[in-house]
């Protein structure tokens, strides 16, 4: 049963990551902000390989920030702070 739950969580996280990447790609924000958001998503994706539950929590927080319009500030065009 635990394996089924794990597979279900993998599927949920994968779907949410895909949605998050699509949302970031279509945001009307400066390119540096988009790059910073994309880097955050890549970190969450990498974390999912080691701690799926933590990655799911981090992704939830990321999506809440997107929903609330909270984006990285003071980011240069090259994406560096």
N, C-alpha and C positions, 0 to 999 in steps of 0.2 A: 504494500500500500504506500509506503514512504517513497518508493521509486516513482510511482505514478504521480504523487504530489510534486516531486522534484521535476519531473518532466513537464507537468502542467505549469509550474512556475517558470521553467525555461521558456516555454511557449509564450507565456504572458510577458515576460521581460523582453523577449525578442520582438514581439509585436509592438510593445511600448517604445523600444529603441527605434524601430523603424518609423513609427509615428513621430517621435521626437526629432529624428534626423530630417524628416520631411518638413516639419514645422520650422526648424531652424533654417533650412534651405530657402524657405519662402518668406522669411521675415524681411520686412523693410527696415533694415538696420545697416549701419556702416559695416564694411567688410571686416574690419578689425574685431568688431563685436561678434559677427558671425563666426569668425575663426576661433575666438575664445570659447564660444558656446560649443562649437564642434569639438574642440579639444576636451571640454568637460565630458561630452558624450563618449569620446574615445576612452577616457579614463574609466567611465562607468562600464563601458563594454569590456575593457580589460579586467576590471574588478569582478565582473560576472563569471569569469573563468575560475576564480579562486574562492569567492564568497557570494553566492547567488543572492542570498537574502539581503546582504548589505548593499549589493548593487541594485536590487529592487527598491530598497529604501532611498538610496541616493537618486535613483531615477525618478521616484515619486516627488522628492524635493525639487529636482530639476524641473519637472513638469509644472509643479506649483509655481515656481519662479517665472516660467514662461507665461503661465496663465495670468499671473499678476503683473506682467510686464517688467519684472526685475531682471535686468541684463547687466553684464559687466560694464563698468564705467571707466573712463580714461584709458581706453584701449587705442593704441596707434593702428594705423592702416595695416601694419605687418602682423598685428595680433598680439604684440608684446605689451605688457602693462607700462 
